[in-house]
Amino acid sequence: MQRSNTTVAILILGALFFIFGFVTWLNGTLIPYLKLACELDTAQALWVTFAFYISYFFMALPSSWILQRTGLKNGMMLGLFVMAAGALIFIPAAHARAYGLFLTGLFIIGTGLALLQTASNPYITVVGPIESAASRISIMGICNKVAGVLAPLVLGAIVLADADTLTASLASMDAVAREAQLNELSGRVVMPYTVMAVVLIGLGLMVRLSPLPELDLQKATGSGANDHRGLFSFPNLILGVIALFLYVGVEVMAGDTIGIYGQSQGVPLSEAKHLTSYTLIAMVVGYIIGITCIPRFFSQATALMGSAILGVVISLIAILIPGYTSVLCIAVLGLANALVWPAIWPLAIDGLGRHTEKGSAMLIMAIAGGAVLPKIYGALADLPGVGHQQAYWILVPCYLFIGWYAVSGHKRKIWS
């Protein structure tokens, strides 16, 4: 591509990644909010992450099929429209205080994001040299996580502005007053999600009218002698899908469970509602390191290995040291997580050729790790013999596998 087209593409995709981040990281505030408004325990509240992220598993391959017929630009517009539809479902969900309807809206929002991400992630990977893909994805990551820092602050200020006072007063109310107060609390999401729907529709129209160029993904990722092979004949892809599944799980745990974990360690809800922003600030720092250093000072594989080592070390500190220090360690996991996604993508799709679209869809399916692992964490956290802190032991084997993929797994081009 010409340099001017590359710049246009990066700017447009940067705006889209900002939207990804804002919508995705609202979940960190939605979890304690819905836990309070719908009177849920920890495991029930974490159905928020399950409903949102499991949509990627079901919709990634259909998204690949849709994009082959619509093209990237129309597909991105459609994804934004689907997200808007999911946001509008929050209106009847809030009026009925129906947790299942909230989860339905989140699933539909995730469906739109699956379509968007199936198009945008391979696009930004191949829009320039594959060796510097992690650096470009890091730029997208900054757009994503800056939005993620803002999202819980904005939503928290709207729906949980009086969080500590409200929690205390609910405990002393009679049944009628409590019901009225919870209904008022539930209704607070109507305005922000209505505004979100309008913005998403507007962005969809802007993308459709934009000069975003089309790319030949097959040509960009190589389609030589291996072109006759089946999709599952590429170990670097299959192992990359597993690594990405585990990574998204630990990323979501660091960002979305930290609020509930903070409360378990004595952090008041008025502060806990903002803890997701701490995790995402740490991720932004990591992305800046990636943009500055890849590939100038170290490779994508080296960045992945270093991230895995750092993840293991910080996880162990968080598990072994109690209190606010442990909570901050979960936030600092954002630094360890930042370069994992940017590094896995180019390593996993390298050499796929004609399988690039389906391979990318499989990687998007791996985002379901954000549905599965936090639910396991929630189930463990509710067990009296485990608790919130010790439940974080599930982080350690995830980072160990990611480290192995960085050292050895991504180099495997054939099964042996």
Secondary structure as UniProt FT lines:
FT   HELIX           3..24
FT   TURN            25..26
FT   HELIX           27..37
FT   TURN            38..39
FT   HELIX           42..45
FT   HELIX           47..88
FT   HELIX           90..96
FT   HELIX           99..126
FT   HELIX           130..132
FT   HELIX           133..159
FT   TURN            161..162
FT   HELIX           163..172
FT   HELIX           175..186
FT   HELIX           187..189
FT   HELIX           190..209
FT   HELIX           217..221
FT   HELIX           225..228
FT   HELIX           231..233
FT   HELIX           235..256
FT   HELIX           258..264
FT   TURN            265..266
FT   HELIX           269..272
FT   TURN            273..274
FT   HELIX           275..293
FT   TURN            294..297
FT   HELIX           300..320
FT   HELIX           324..337
FT   TURN            338..339
FT   HELIX           340..349
FT   TURN            350..351
FT   HELIX           353..355
FT   HELIX           356..365
FT   HELIX           366..368
FT   HELIX           369..381
FT   TURN            384..386
FT   HELIX           387..390
FT   HELIX           391..394
FT   HELIX           395..407
FT   HELIX           409..411
//
